[in-house]
């Protein structure tokens, strides 16, 4: 199996390095930037074609991974389709979390089998990506001819593969944004409060790790602690008063506390009076 990669960014280089380390032949890597190709060479080695021409990858590879930014995926597919070469027997997949394999649909008429392959992971840099890939779940989706290859590649580089239905791809990506990206946004919002008392987030990292450990063991519902699940309306009122002039933080607090109240109700730990008192405070 000759593998080609279009897009020598963090994901593409980390994937190429991981596949080579598992004995796969990475035949070609393409990028518009020579500096990116030079970086890829440092991780993947010299036994590979490095090119600024995407079409060369389709010429020399049996399996093509499009690891560009999301907005470039369709352009790559359209360029290759316009090239006119037949791609019968070739498998083309992209690594976008938000888009289904349909993003590559211009290649349908050229005979390619299409898929998507998304490592559920954050890639701040290449080395971090390489380090975490073996423990990462890989979400795959595609046509029946592409899936066996996607499963093979995902099993080689990740912890486990998970099959998605094409129509669920956007909801899958939305869930990842909630539990990862918006977690960072939540902590940034909280950091604005800690700065008011001249401390940073460092003292909170142990409790964050403990919370994530509890969630991994028991799930979010039974890991919730704090004033809402205790029915402590007095503390919630004090919190809201303390955020005078911090309307963004107050909005976030109210929204997430209403979710916490739903969780407390699901656990059956509050009285009707406690629920009503908290609802009155949190409706704004």
Buried (B, 14 or more C-beta within 10 A) or exposed (E): EBBBBBBBBBBBBBBBBBBBBEEBBBBBBBBBEEEBBEBBBEBBEEEBBBBEEBBBBBBBBBBBBBBBEBEBBBEBBBBBBEEEEEBEEBBBBBBBBBBBBEBBBBBBEBEBBBBBBBBBBBBEEBBBBBEBBEEBBBBBBBBEEBBEBBBBBBEBBBBEBBEBEEEEBEEBBEEBEEEEEEEEEEEEBBEEBBEEEEEEEEEBEEEEEEBEEBBEEEEEEEBBEEBBBBBBBEEBBEBBEBBEEBEEBBEBBBEEBBEBBEBBBEEEEBEEEBBEBBEEBBEE
